[in-house]
Amino acid sequence: MPEIVAPGDRLGERYLLEAPLGAGGMATVWRATDLVLDRAVAVKVPAEGWPEDLARRFREEAKAAAGLAHPSITGVYDYGEDDVTPRTGRYAQRRRVPYVVMELLDGETLAARLERGPMPWREAAAVCARIADALAAAHAAGIVHRDIKPANVFLTPVGVKVLDFGIAFTGTPGGPVLGTPAYVAPELLAGAEPGPSADVFSLGVVLNQALTGDAPAPVAGALPDGVPAQVADLCRRCLDEDPGARPAAPEAARILAAAAGVQLAAFPQHAQVADERREGAGDSPTRVLDEPLPEPSGESAAASAPVLGEAPQAGPPQTGPPPGGRPVPSRRPLVIAGAAVGAAGLAALLIGVLTPDSSPDAAGPSKGPAPSGTSATAAVTACSVAYRIDGSWPQGFQATVRITNLGTAAIDGWRLGFDLPDGQSITQVWNAGQRQDGASVTVTAADWNRSIPPRGTVEFGFLGRRDGGGGRPSRFTLNGGECR
């Protein structure tokens, strides 16, 4: 596909393009470096001959995701437009090129996972619980995704991300039906306006496909033996032809999480959504273009973005290993950003290599006292720590911590110590264990992430309570040695 940009180009005098990572029908995703924050990002730019309204779609996609602070929704950091110098044989006139800057994710799409066959029911329920939880947050903000399908769900080593809000704002009454036909609710095919229940129908198709391994279908197939009755019943309810008979997304998330044994964070953006509410097709229509978005309720991912090469925490809290109970295998990272692609809206898949962190959020040398509860030592451990706030609300916040092994030998078993400032405390942690004594926190490895290979990383996340300010830890010790 002809490209309108090339390696070495700078967009907005900030994003240095390195290499194309994947392409779809209307857009290409590039690996790039944010020269201001010194981090790796994914930048989506249109393909040659893009439709004139694509800039508006890009802008609304960025506004949609930036207004949602949820661990299972892909972070969008920036939107911009820049004049691109004409390139011989590509186009004759200088053009204003729109672009969207997104986070990099490490893992694979649900579509790629299902190519290997159906999931165990518990794993399928856990993944779909997180999709439903992300939808609950979007619906509470008045946003309908409109294209839930396995290609728009990304599985990372620490959770799930819902991708591509690119068509969430493009519908107008009487306009064409957008989305992938096999996952579209029947009322949309009949001309109804998209509502939250249409997303729940798509969720039901995805759940049925994950459980059976069959092609997507608008009715529940014969489920494998062992699937609990509550999961099978929920799948059938999601696929009901009557939008009013389908469960709301928060109810679906709660039932699936309970069945799978995973915990979902209680985020304020959907705390006020009554679980018993029935959301019909016309209850909360998709916003039309240029309609103002609600103000975000807390810090968005863009407010304190991940560092270079960081794969952001992507799933709701859980106290055990990832869905299915298996440790995450080591693999070459697959980097993805949701791309607006073709009539089917397929997400672009792209291969990339992530690099160690370097960011203002990464803990550097500290001259303060060692945290209480950790050994004061002159030793320096070959490691770095990145601490990121993913979202905040009155009296609470969510954070992700990433540890990078900068040494030449693997770390087998890790223990991270730090002090939480301003009267903060941890209320729930996932992908690790923890104890807190006053301000001092010690986080220990889980069974499935105890080993950190050279240049490798591990992540854990937590929910916290705060009675005072929003300060961050300034010093970290790993196995008793200070990280730099």
C-alpha beads as a LAMMPS data file, in Angstrom:
LAMMPS data file: protein, C-alpha beads

484 atoms
483 bonds

1 atom types
1 bond types

-500.0 500.0 xlo xhi
-500.0 500.0 ylo yhi
-500.0 500.0 zlo zhi

Masses

1 110.0

Atoms # bond

1 1 1 0.000 0.000 0.000
2 1 1 1.451 3.422 -0.906
3 1 1 2.614 5.419 2.094
4 1 1 2.320 9.178 2.515
5 1 1 5.024 9.274 5.180
6 1 1 8.417 7.607 5.456
7 1 1 10.930 6.581 8.150
8 1 1 12.582 9.644 9.608
9 1 1 9.566 11.916 9.151
10 1 1 8.471 13.949 12.160
11 1 1 4.823 14.630 12.817
12 1 1 4.044 17.691 14.879
13 1 1 7.799 18.141 15.417
14 1 1 7.401 15.547 18.143
15 1 1 6.811 12.011 16.816
16 1 1 9.757 10.529 14.914
17 1 1 8.522 7.750 12.633
18 1 1 10.712 4.649 12.607
19 1 1 9.013 1.869 10.642
20 1 1 5.546 0.762 9.576
21 1 1 4.255 -1.988 11.828
22 1 1 1.013 -2.926 10.130
23 1 1 -1.590 -1.677 7.706
24 1 1 -5.272 -1.981 6.990
25 1 1 -7.592 -0.645 4.344
26 1 1 -7.505 3.017 5.396
27 1 1 -4.606 3.424 7.803
28 1 1 -1.064 2.377 8.624
29 1 1 0.342 2.069 12.129
30 1 1 3.947 3.153 12.649
31 1 1 6.376 2.577 15.441
32 1 1 7.615 6.002 16.530
33 1 1 9.448 7.811 19.298
34 1 1 7.843 10.616 21.271
35 1 1 10.761 13.062 21.354
36 1 1 9.250 15.099 24.191
37 1 1 8.637 12.255 26.659
38 1 1 11.323 9.932 25.214
39 1 1 9.092 6.895 24.860
40 1 1 8.009 4.478 22.139
41 1 1 4.497 4.953 20.794
42 1 1 2.307 3.752 17.949
43 1 1 1.199 6.411 15.466
44 1 1 -1.715 5.785 13.138
45 1 1 -1.741 7.713 9.850
46 1 1 -4.106 7.398 6.892
47 1 1 -3.228 5.539 3.748
48 1 1 -2.896 7.139 0.323
49 1 1 -6.268 8.344 -0.945
50 1 1 -7.993 8.391 2.449
51 1 1 -11.581 9.726 2.571
52 1 1 -11.943 13.362 3.491
53 1 1 -13.894 12.597 6.683
54 1 1 -11.121 10.357 8.057
55 1 1 -9.463 13.265 9.871
56 1 1 -12.684 13.844 11.755
57 1 1 -12.932 10.140 12.568
58 1 1 -9.357 10.128 13.856
59 1 1 -10.050 13.167 16.017
60 1 1 -13.242 11.731 17.490
61 1 1 -11.538 8.404 18.155
62 1 1 -8.844 10.204 20.126
63 1 1 -11.465 12.174 22.066
64 1 1 -13.412 9.001 22.793
65 1 1 -10.542 7.023 24.287
66 1 1 -8.935 10.005 26.036
67 1 1 -12.156 10.549 27.985
68 1 1 -12.128 6.995 29.361
69 1 1 -9.765 5.986 32.169
70 1 1 -10.099 2.220 32.387
71 1 1 -7.424 -0.510 32.485
72 1 1 -9.133 -2.499 29.716
73 1 1 -9.431 0.360 27.209
74 1 1 -6.514 1.174 24.919
75 1 1 -4.862 4.468 25.741
76 1 1 -4.865 7.214 23.127
77 1 1 -2.315 9.910 23.923
78 1 1 -2.618 12.557 21.250
79 1 1 -4.224 13.723 18.025
80 1 1 -2.645 16.093 15.562
81 1 1 -2.442 17.228 11.962
82 1 1 0.718 18.116 10.080
83 1 1 1.696 19.210 6.580
84 1 1 3.553 16.440 4.799
85 1 1 6.113 17.188 2.114
86 1 1 5.077 15.671 -1.245
87 1 1 6.991 12.538 -2.257
88 1 1 7.740 11.727 -5.876
89 1 1 5.260 9.335 -7.400
90 1 1 2.926 9.407 -4.425
91 1 1 0.910 12.591 -4.608
92 1 1 1.411 15.925 -6.264
93 1 1 0.096 18.361 -3.690
94 1 1 1.101 19.064 -0.124
95 1 1 -1.564 17.708 2.219
96 1 1 -2.570 18.113 5.835
97 1 1 -2.202 14.657 7.381
98 1 1 -4.116 13.662 10.546
99 1 1 -2.584 11.211 13.011
100 1 1 -3.460 9.492 16.284
101 1 1 -0.812 8.582 18.876
102 1 1 -1.520 5.420 20.861
103 1 1 0.088 3.117 23.396
104 1 1 2.049 -0.001 22.461
105 1 1 0.740 -3.336 23.660
106 1 1 2.590 -6.604 24.141
107 1 1 0.675 -9.777 23.315
108 1 1 -1.791 -10.913 20.665
109 1 1 -5.374 -10.292 19.574
110 1 1 -8.187 -12.531 20.703
111 1 1 -8.683 -13.355 17.017
112 1 1 -5.145 -14.752 16.830
113 1 1 -5.740 -16.742 20.017
114 1 1 -8.970 -18.262 18.678
115 1 1 -7.208 -19.401 15.527
116 1 1 -5.638 -22.042 17.771
117 1 1 -9.038 -23.282 18.930
118 1 1 -11.635 -22.541 21.626
119 1 1 -10.690 -21.350 25.084
120 1 1 -11.307 -23.231 28.309
121 1 1 -14.562 -21.844 29.648
122 1 1 -12.931 -20.133 32.625
123 1 1 -10.430 -18.314 30.407
124 1 1 -13.165 -17.268 27.968
125 1 1 -15.333 -15.978 30.829
126 1 1 -12.420 -14.029 32.323
127 1 1 -11.580 -12.352 29.011
128 1 1 -15.212 -11.483 28.277
129 1 1 -15.711 -10.201 31.831
130 1 1 -13.007 -7.648 31.168
131 1 1 -14.480 -6.726 27.796
132 1 1 -17.855 -6.215 29.493
133 1 1 -16.222 -4.132 32.223
134 1 1 -14.625 -1.878 29.603
135 1 1 -17.985 -1.545 27.848
136 1 1 -19.649 -0.631 31.137
137 1 1 -17.207 2.266 31.547
138 1 1 -17.754 3.411 27.960
139 1 1 -21.541 3.154 28.185
140 1 1 -21.598 5.128 31.429
141 1 1 -19.764 7.893 29.561
142 1 1 -22.351 7.769 26.756
143 1 1 -20.064 5.972 24.298
144 1 1 -21.024 2.889 22.291
145 1 1 -18.108 1.015 20.723
146 1 1 -20.038 -0.436 17.754
147 1 1 -17.370 -2.905 16.613
148 1 1 -16.706 -5.439 19.387
149 1 1 -15.056 -8.498 17.829
150 1 1 -11.984 -10.676 18.522
151 1 1 -9.758 -8.550 16.248
152 1 1 -10.513 -5.543 18.471
153 1 1 -9.663 -7.312 21.734
154 1 1 -5.998 -7.556 22.684
155 1 1 -4.593 -10.043 25.193
156 1 1 -1.513 -8.837 27.056
157 1 1 0.509 -10.711 29.664
158 1 1 -1.350 -8.837 32.405
159 1 1 -4.872 -8.482 31.060
160 1 1 -7.180 -7.393 28.260
161 1 1 -7.487 -4.247 26.145
162 1 1 -10.432 -3.193 23.999
163 1 1 -9.162 -1.490 20.858
164 1 1 -10.394 0.902 18.212
165 1 1 -13.086 3.387 19.071
166 1 1 -12.665 4.677 15.520
167 1 1 -16.313 4.236 14.498
168 1 1 -17.855 5.047 17.864
169 1 1 -18.806 8.544 16.703
170 1 1 -19.283 8.146 12.978
171 1 1 -22.912 7.050 12.854
172 1 1 -25.790 9.331 12.004
173 1 1 -29.486 8.431 11.963
174 1 1 -30.377 6.815 8.666
175 1 1 -26.721 6.378 7.735
176 1 1 -25.008 3.161 6.736
177 1 1 -24.565 0.335 9.238
178 1 1 -20.973 0.276 10.452
179 1 1 -19.209 -2.594 12.148
180 1 1 -18.349 -6.165 11.235
181 1 1 -21.511 -7.913 9.954
182 1 1 -21.084 -11.198 11.828
183 1 1 -21.016 -9.322 15.162
184 1 1 -23.651 -6.638 14.473
185 1 1 -26.881 -6.711 16.494
186 1 1 -30.003 -7.524 14.441
187 1 1 -31.746 -4.250 15.307
188 1 1 -28.908 -2.303 13.680
189 1 1 -29.364 -4.262 10.478
190 1 1 -33.029 -3.235 10.636
191 1 1 -32.077 0.442 10.842
192 1 1 -32.174 1.153 14.595
193 1 1 -29.701 3.586 16.141
194 1 1 -26.800 1.971 18.026
195 1 1 -27.282 1.654 21.776
196 1 1 -25.349 -0.038 24.582
197 1 1 -27.365 -3.232 24.132
198 1 1 -25.910 -3.576 20.628
199 1 1 -22.430 -3.819 22.157
200 1 1 -23.730 -6.460 24.567
201 1 1 -25.017 -8.491 21.609
202 1 1 -21.546 -8.348 20.035
203 1 1 -20.097 -9.437 23.386
204 1 1 -22.413 -12.457 23.296
205 1 1 -21.156 -13.402 19.834
206 1 1 -17.557 -13.137 21.023
207 1 1 -18.272 -15.192 24.161
208 1 1 -20.003 -17.919 22.152
209 1 1 -17.126 -18.004 19.669
210 1 1 -14.524 -18.185 22.442
211 1 1 -16.353 -21.068 24.140
212 1 1 -17.100 -23.131 21.025
213 1 1 -14.375 -22.216 18.565
214 1 1 -17.074 -21.933 15.903
215 1 1 -17.498 -19.133 13.401
216 1 1 -19.323 -16.084 14.799
217 1 1 -23.084 -16.622 14.852
218 1 1 -26.078 -14.583 16.090
219 1 1 -27.392 -17.519 18.151
220 1 1 -25.767 -19.476 20.940
221 1 1 -24.202 -22.706 19.742
222 1 1 -23.974 -25.977 21.619
223 1 1 -21.598 -25.158 24.453
224 1 1 -18.945 -27.620 25.609
225 1 1 -19.521 -29.811 28.637
226 1 1 -18.536 -28.162 31.887
227 1 1 -19.614 -24.611 31.032
228 1 1 -21.492 -23.376 34.132
229 1 1 -25.191 -22.709 33.769
230 1 1 -24.795 -19.030 34.650
231 1 1 -22.268 -18.525 31.820
232 1 1 -24.410 -20.400 29.291
233 1 1 -27.512 -18.469 30.359
234 1 1 -25.706 -15.142 30.100
235 1 1 -24.486 -15.998 26.601
236 1 1 -28.048 -16.736 25.496
237 1 1 -29.370 -13.530 27.082
238 1 1 -26.707 -11.422 25.358
239 1 1 -27.799 -12.888 22.010
240 1 1 -31.505 -12.243 22.543
241 1 1 -33.086 -10.564 19.520
242 1 1 -34.913 -8.175 21.852
243 1 1 -32.452 -5.446 22.941
244 1 1 -34.436 -4.873 26.138
245 1 1 -34.010 -8.495 27.199
246 1 1 -30.226 -8.363 27.104
247 1 1 -28.279 -7.724 30.305
248 1 1 -26.511 -4.396 30.784
249 1 1 -22.741 -4.510 30.497
250 1 1 -22.111 -4.155 34.284
251 1 1 -24.327 -7.173 34.974
252 1 1 -22.569 -9.224 32.295
253 1 1 -19.182 -8.260 33.732
254 1 1 -20.246 -9.210 37.264
255 1 1 -21.663 -12.630 36.290
256 1 1 -18.671 -13.593 34.149
257 1 1 -16.129 -12.385 36.705
258 1 1 -17.836 -14.342 39.483
259 1 1 -17.899 -17.502 37.367
260 1 1 -14.248 -17.145 36.326
261 1 1 -13.056 -16.184 39.802
262 1 1 -11.511 -12.856 38.786
263 1 1 -11.990 -9.484 40.440
264 1 1 -12.978 -6.336 38.589
265 1 1 -12.085 -2.900 39.875
266 1 1 -14.950 -0.632 40.926
267 1 1 -14.315 2.434 38.814
268 1 1 -16.340 5.574 39.432
269 1 1 -17.279 6.094 35.786
270 1 1 -19.772 3.252 36.014
271 1 1 -20.421 3.186 39.735
272 1 1 -23.644 5.071 39.198
273 1 1 -24.938 2.732 36.516
274 1 1 -27.655 0.608 38.121
275 1 1 -27.033 -3.045 37.356
276 1 1 -30.720 -3.701 36.960
277 1 1 -31.127 -0.993 34.302
278 1 1 -32.188 -2.253 30.899
279 1 1 -30.537 -0.285 28.115
280 1 1 -32.638 -0.466 24.945
281 1 1 -31.432 0.453 21.506
282 1 1 -32.578 4.056 21.867
283 1 1 -31.651 4.645 25.481
284 1 1 -28.145 5.963 24.919
285 1 1 -27.450 6.435 21.207
286 1 1 -23.987 6.783 19.831
287 1 1 -22.863 10.377 19.785
288 1 1 -22.800 12.060 16.430
289 1 1 -19.671 13.818 15.273
290 1 1 -18.763 17.129 16.891
291 1 1 -21.005 16.539 19.910
292 1 1 -19.041 17.522 23.036
293 1 1 -17.695 14.719 25.178
294 1 1 -18.132 14.587 28.962
295 1 1 -15.217 15.655 31.074
296 1 1 -13.118 12.674 32.195
297 1 1 -13.670 11.721 35.809
298 1 1 -10.017 11.250 36.712
299 1 1 -6.478 11.161 35.397
300 1 1 -6.479 9.650 31.931
301 1 1 -3.713 7.423 30.709
302 1 1 -2.473 10.356 28.668
303 1 1 -1.980 12.444 31.807
304 1 1 0.715 10.104 33.095
305 1 1 1.660 7.982 30.136
306 1 1 3.740 4.824 30.102
307 1 1 7.434 5.015 29.508
308 1 1 9.491 3.929 26.521
309 1 1 8.373 0.539 25.292
310 1 1 6.028 0.007 28.201
311 1 1 3.116 -2.378 27.788
312 1 1 0.467 -0.749 30.028
313 1 1 -1.439 -2.717 32.641
314 1 1 -4.419 -3.994 30.821
315 1 1 -6.757 -6.037 32.922
316 1 1 -8.902 -5.811 35.977
317 1 1 -7.411 -6.950 39.254
318 1 1 -7.094 -10.659 39.877
319 1 1 -5.546 -12.568 42.714
320 1 1 -4.421 -15.647 40.791
321 1 1 -2.531 -16.345 37.586
322 1 1 -3.778 -15.156 34.205
323 1 1 -6.966 -16.749 32.816
324 1 1 -6.580 -20.460 32.311
325 1 1 -4.057 -20.732 35.140
326 1 1 -1.053 -20.898 32.808
327 1 1 2.035 -18.703 33.031
328 1 1 2.412 -16.330 30.111
329 1 1 4.958 -17.743 27.654
330 1 1 7.956 -15.740 26.602
331 1 1 7.478 -14.471 23.087
332 1 1 8.482 -11.758 20.680
333 1 1 6.182 -8.846 21.427
334 1 1 3.332 -8.078 19.088
335 1 1 2.734 -4.333 19.050
336 1 1 -0.703 -3.087 18.111
337 1 1 -2.717 0.067 17.955
338 1 1 -6.347 0.063 16.921
339 1 1 -6.489 1.084 13.257
340 1 1 -9.407 2.287 11.171
341 1 1 -9.319 -0.247 8.380
342 1 1 -11.587 -1.017 5.480
343 1 1 -15.292 -1.748 5.436
344 1 1 -14.822 -4.587 7.889
345 1 1 -12.830 -2.393 10.285
346 1 1 -10.077 -4.985 10.776
347 1 1 -7.374 -4.004 13.283
348 1 1 -3.817 -3.880 11.971
349 1 1 -1.490 -6.426 13.552
350 1 1 2.118 -5.513 13.792
351 1 1 5.350 -6.980 15.059
352 1 1 7.752 -4.876 17.082
353 1 1 10.391 -5.098 19.750
354 1 1 9.899 -3.243 23.022
355 1 1 12.833 -1.593 24.754
356 1 1 13.517 -0.924 28.461
357 1 1 11.905 1.991 30.225
358 1 1 13.255 5.506 30.478
359 1 1 10.776 8.094 31.691
360 1 1 10.157 10.726 34.331
361 1 1 8.049 8.038 35.991
362 1 1 10.996 5.695 36.234
363 1 1 12.674 5.809 39.593
364 1 1 16.129 7.280 39.371
365 1 1 18.884 7.659 41.959
366 1 1 17.455 8.948 45.177
367 1 1 19.207 10.820 47.925
368 1 1 16.454 10.278 50.458
369 1 1 16.425 7.684 53.230
370 1 1 15.727 4.051 52.416
371 1 1 12.043 3.149 52.736
372 1 1 11.088 1.754 56.090
373 1 1 10.600 -1.991 56.010
374 1 1 13.448 -2.474 53.495
375 1 1 17.098 -3.016 54.185
376 1 1 19.244 0.106 54.128
377 1 1 22.144 -0.836 51.905
378 1 1 24.824 0.742 49.789
379 1 1 24.311 -1.952 47.155
380 1 1 22.767 -0.940 43.853
381 1 1 20.693 -3.487 41.966
382 1 1 20.808 -3.450 38.177
383 1 1 17.171 -2.555 37.726
384 1 1 14.814 0.269 36.943
385 1 1 11.257 0.864 38.116
386 1 1 8.501 2.782 36.346
387 1 1 5.497 3.916 38.386
388 1 1 2.414 5.067 36.486
389 1 1 -0.956 6.430 37.655
390 1 1 -3.608 4.964 35.351
391 1 1 -6.594 6.762 36.842
392 1 1 -7.701 8.686 39.908
393 1 1 -10.877 9.742 41.646
394 1 1 -11.710 11.321 45.004
395 1 1 -10.002 9.293 47.726
396 1 1 -8.679 6.696 45.289
397 1 1 -6.386 5.860 42.394
398 1 1 -5.059 3.013 40.256
399 1 1 -1.359 2.491 39.555
400 1 1 0.865 0.192 37.509
401 1 1 4.472 -0.619 38.435
402 1 1 6.938 -2.063 35.935
403 1 1 10.276 -3.587 36.980
404 1 1 13.059 -3.956 34.397
405 1 1 16.051 -6.225 34.999
406 1 1 19.068 -4.291 33.663
407 1 1 21.546 -6.957 34.731
408 1 1 23.095 -9.864 32.848
409 1 1 21.602 -12.622 35.009
410 1 1 17.989 -13.572 35.635
411 1 1 16.331 -12.506 38.872
412 1 1 14.623 -15.564 40.340
413 1 1 12.132 -14.309 42.892
414 1 1 11.747 -10.602 43.512
415 1 1 10.678 -8.359 46.371
416 1 1 10.087 -4.659 45.732
417 1 1 10.053 -2.147 48.584
418 1 1 8.876 1.458 48.531
419 1 1 7.083 4.057 50.641
420 1 1 3.669 5.430 49.700
421 1 1 3.441 9.174 50.496
422 1 1 0.538 11.339 51.650
423 1 1 -1.240 8.733 53.751
424 1 1 -1.821 6.460 50.753
425 1 1 -2.528 2.752 51.163
426 1 1 -3.042 -0.223 48.868
427 1 1 -6.516 -1.740 48.927
428 1 1 -6.104 -4.366 46.221
429 1 1 -3.164 -5.724 44.210
430 1 1 -2.949 -8.027 41.211
431 1 1 -0.115 -10.043 39.649
432 1 1 1.736 -9.942 42.979
433 1 1 1.368 -10.206 46.736
434 1 1 1.855 -7.306 49.135
435 1 1 1.970 -6.188 52.732
436 1 1 1.981 -2.660 54.107
437 1 1 3.250 -1.421 57.443
438 1 1 2.469 2.259 57.795
439 1 1 3.869 3.952 54.713
440 1 1 6.201 1.064 53.886
441 1 1 5.041 -1.383 51.205
442 1 1 6.636 -4.678 50.204
443 1 1 5.394 -6.342 47.021
444 1 1 6.421 -9.920 46.240
445 1 1 6.354 -11.958 43.044
446 1 1 3.498 -14.243 42.124
447 1 1 4.287 -17.842 41.176
448 1 1 3.945 -17.148 37.458
449 1 1 6.098 -13.979 37.271
450 1 1 8.832 -14.664 39.818
451 1 1 11.613 -14.812 37.207
452 1 1 12.805 -11.684 35.376
453 1 1 15.243 -12.503 32.553
454 1 1 18.056 -10.113 31.633
455 1 1 16.544 -7.011 29.985
456 1 1 13.136 -8.470 30.794
457 1 1 10.286 -6.895 32.710
458 1 1 7.384 -7.744 35.004
459 1 1 4.383 -5.633 35.943
460 1 1 1.895 -5.509 38.756
461 1 1 -0.933 -3.119 39.475
462 1 1 -2.977 -1.998 42.433
463 1 1 -5.851 0.096 43.643
464 1 1 -5.042 2.618 46.338
465 1 1 -6.763 4.870 48.840
466 1 1 -5.535 8.344 49.636
467 1 1 -6.591 10.806 52.281
468 1 1 -4.177 13.557 51.286
469 1 1 -2.192 14.493 48.204
470 1 1 -1.279 12.604 45.086
471 1 1 2.443 12.093 45.583
472 1 1 4.407 9.154 44.234
473 1 1 7.155 6.928 45.660
474 1 1 10.606 8.402 45.096
475 1 1 12.791 5.371 45.811
476 1 1 12.518 1.636 45.198
477 1 1 14.561 -1.302 46.465
478 1 1 14.596 -4.698 44.736
479 1 1 15.620 -7.630 46.931
480 1 1 17.234 -5.159 49.321
481 1 1 19.267 -3.255 46.727
482 1 1 18.415 0.160 45.417
483 1 1 17.109 0.395 41.852
484 1 1 18.448 3.081 39.558

Bonds

1 1 1 2
2 1 2 3
3 1 3 4
4 1 4 5
5 1 5 6
6 1 6 7
7 1 7 8
8 1 8 9
9 1 9 10
10 1 10 11
11 1 11 12
12 1 12 13
13 1 13 14
14 1 14 15
15 1 15 16
16 1 16 17
17 1 17 18
18 1 18 19
19 1 19 20
20 1 20 21
21 1 21 22
22 1 22 23
23 1 23 24
24 1 24 25
25 1 25 26
26 1 26 27
27 1 27 28
28 1 28 29
29 1 29 30
30 1 30 31
31 1 31 32
32 1 32 33
33 1 33 34
34 1 34 35
35 1 35 36
36 1 36 37
37 1 37 38
38 1 38 39
39 1 39 40
40 1 40 41
41 1 41 42
42 1 42 43
43 1 43 44
44 1 44 45
45 1 45 46
46 1 46 47
47 1 47 48
48 1 48 49
49 1 49 50
50 1 50 51
51 1 51 52
52 1 52 53
53 1 53 54
54 1 54 55
55 1 55 56
56 1 56 57
57 1 57 58
58 1 58 59
59 1 59 60
60 1 60 61
61 1 61 62
62 1 62 63
63 1 63 64
64 1 64 65
65 1 65 66
66 1 66 67
67 1 67 68
68 1 68 69
69 1 69 70
70 1 70 71
71 1 71 72
72 1 72 73
73 1 73 74
74 1 74 75
75 1 75 76
76 1 76 77
77 1 77 78
78 1 78 79
79 1 79 80
80 1 80 81
81 1 81 82
82 1 82 83
83 1 83 84
84 1 84 85
85 1 85 86
86 1 86 87
87 1 87 88
88 1 88 89
89 1 89 90
90 1 90 91
91 1 91 92
92 1 92 93
93 1 93 94
94 1 94 95
95 1 95 96
96 1 96 97
97 1 97 98
98 1 98 99
99 1 99 100
100 1 100 101
101 1 101 102
102 1 102 103
103 1 103 104
104 1 104 105
105 1 105 106
106 1 106 107
107 1 107 108
108 1 108 109
109 1 109 110
110 1 110 111
111 1 111 112
112 1 112 113
113 1 113 114
114 1 114 115
115 1 115 116
116 1 116 117
117 1 117 118
118 1 118 119
119 1 119 120
120 1 120 121
121 1 121 122
122 1 122 123
123 1 123 124
124 1 124 125
125 1 125 126
126 1 126 127
127 1 127 128
128 1 128 129
129 1 129 130
130 1 130 131
131 1 131 132
132 1 132 133
133 1 133 134
134 1 134 135
135 1 135 136
136 1 136 137
137 1 137 138
138 1 138 139
139 1 139 140
140 1 140 141
141 1 141 142
142 1 142 143
143 1 143 144
144 1 144 145
145 1 145 146
146 1 146 147
147 1 147 148
148 1 148 149
149 1 149 150
150 1 150 151
151 1 151 152
152 1 152 153
153 1 153 154
154 1 154 155
155 1 155 156
156 1 156 157
157 1 157 158
158 1 158 159
159 1 159 160
160 1 160 161
161 1 161 162
162 1 162 163
163 1 163 164
164 1 164 165
165 1 165 166
166 1 166 167
167 1 167 168
168 1 168 169
169 1 169 170
170 1 170 171
171 1 171 172
172 1 172 173
173 1 173 174
174 1 174 175
175 1 175 176
176 1 176 177
177 1 177 178
178 1 178 179
179 1 179 180
180 1 180 181
181 1 181 182
182 1 182 183
183 1 183 184
184 1 184 185
185 1 185 186
186 1 186 187
187 1 187 188
188 1 188 189
189 1 189 190
190 1 190 191
191 1 191 192
192 1 192 193
193 1 193 194
194 1 194 195
195 1 195 196
196 1 196 197
197 1 197 198
198 1 198 199
199 1 199 200
200 1 200 201
201 1 201 202
202 1 202 203
203 1 203 204
204 1 204 205
205 1 205 206
206 1 206 207
207 1 207 208
208 1 208 209
209 1 209 210
210 1 210 211
211 1 211 212
212 1 212 213
213 1 213 214
214 1 214 215
215 1 215 216
216 1 216 217
217 1 217 218
218 1 218 219
219 1 219 220
220 1 220 221
221 1 221 222
222 1 222 223
223 1 223 224
224 1 224 225
225 1 225 226
226 1 226 227
227 1 227 228
228 1 228 229
229 1 229 230
230 1 230 231
231 1 231 232
232 1 232 233
233 1 233 234
234 1 234 235
235 1 235 236
236 1 236 237
237 1 237 238
238 1 238 239
239 1 239 240
240 1 240 241
241 1 241 242
242 1 242 243
243 1 243 244
244 1 244 245
245 1 245 246
246 1 246 247
247 1 247 248
248 1 248 249
249 1 249 250
250 1 250 251
251 1 251 252
252 1 252 253
253 1 253 254
254 1 254 255
255 1 255 256
256 1 256 257
257 1 257 258
258 1 258 259
259 1 259 260
260 1 260 261
261 1 261 262
262 1 262 263
263 1 263 264
264 1 264 265
265 1 265 266
266 1 266 267
267 1 267 268
268 1 268 269
269 1 269 270
270 1 270 271
271 1 271 272
272 1 272 273
273 1 273 274
274 1 274 275
275 1 275 276
276 1 276 277
277 1 277 278
278 1 278 279
279 1 279 280
280 1 280 281
281 1 281 282
282 1 282 283
283 1 283 284
284 1 284 285
285 1 285 286
286 1 286 287
287 1 287 288
288 1 288 289
289 1 289 290
290 1 290 291
291 1 291 292
292 1 292 293
293 1 293 294
294 1 294 295
295 1 295 296
296 1 296 297
297 1 297 298
298 1 298 299
299 1 299 300
300 1 300 301
301 1 301 302
302 1 302 303
303 1 303 304
304 1 304 305
305 1 305 306
306 1 306 307
307 1 307 308
308 1 308 309
309 1 309 310
310 1 310 311
311 1 311 312
312 1 312 313
313 1 313 314
314 1 314 315
315 1 315 316
316 1 316 317
317 1 317 318
318 1 318 319
319 1 319 320
320 1 320 321
321 1 321 322
322 1 322 323
323 1 323 324
324 1 324 325
325 1 325 326
326 1 326 327
327 1 327 328
328 1 328 329
329 1 329 330
330 1 330 331
331 1 331 332
332 1 332 333
333 1 333 334
334 1 334 335
335 1 335 336
336 1 336 337
337 1 337 338
338 1 338 339
339 1 339 340
340 1 340 341
341 1 341 342
342 1 342 343
343 1 343 344
344 1 344 345
345 1 345 346
346 1 346 347
347 1 347 348
348 1 348 349
349 1 349 350
350 1 350 351
351 1 351 352
352 1 352 353
353 1 353 354
354 1 354 355
355 1 355 356
356 1 356 357
357 1 357 358
358 1 358 359
359 1 359 360
360 1 360 361
361 1 361 362
362 1 362 363
363 1 363 364
364 1 364 365
365 1 365 366
366 1 366 367
367 1 367 368
368 1 368 369
369 1 369 370
370 1 370 371
371 1 371 372
372 1 372 373
373 1 373 374
374 1 374 375
375 1 375 376
376 1 376 377
377 1 377 378
378 1 378 379
379 1 379 380
380 1 380 381
381 1 381 382
382 1 382 383
383 1 383 384
384 1 384 385
385 1 385 386
386 1 386 387
387 1 387 388
388 1 388 389
389 1 389 390
390 1 390 391
391 1 391 392
392 1 392 393
393 1 393 394
394 1 394 395
395 1 395 396
396 1 396 397
397 1 397 398
398 1 398 399
399 1 399 400
400 1 400 401
401 1 401 402
402 1 402 403
403 1 403 404
404 1 404 405
405 1 405 406
406 1 406 407
407 1 407 408
408 1 408 409
409 1 409 410
410 1 410 411
411 1 411 412
412 1 412 413
413 1 413 414
414 1 414 415
415 1 415 416
416 1 416 417
417 1 417 418
418 1 418 419
419 1 419 420
420 1 420 421
421 1 421 422
422 1 422 423
423 1 423 424
424 1 424 425
425 1 425 426
426 1 426 427
427 1 427 428
428 1 428 429
429 1 429 430
430 1 430 431
431 1 431 432
432 1 432 433
433 1 433 434
434 1 434 435
435 1 435 436
436 1 436 437
437 1 437 438
438 1 438 439
439 1 439 440
440 1 440 441
441 1 441 442
442 1 442 443
443 1 443 444
444 1 444 445
445 1 445 446
446 1 446 447
447 1 447 448
448 1 448 449
449 1 449 450
450 1 450 451
451 1 451 452
452 1 452 453
453 1 453 454
454 1 454 455
455 1 455 456
456 1 456 457
457 1 457 458
458 1 458 459
459 1 459 460
460 1 460 461
461 1 461 462
462 1 462 463
463 1 463 464
464 1 464 465
465 1 465 466
466 1 466 467
467 1 467 468
468 1 468 469
469 1 469 470
470 1 470 471
471 1 471 472
472 1 472 473
473 1 473 474
474 1 474 475
475 1 475 476
476 1 476 477
477 1 477 478
478 1 478 479
479 1 479 480
480 1 480 481
481 1 481 482
482 1 482 483
483 1 483 484
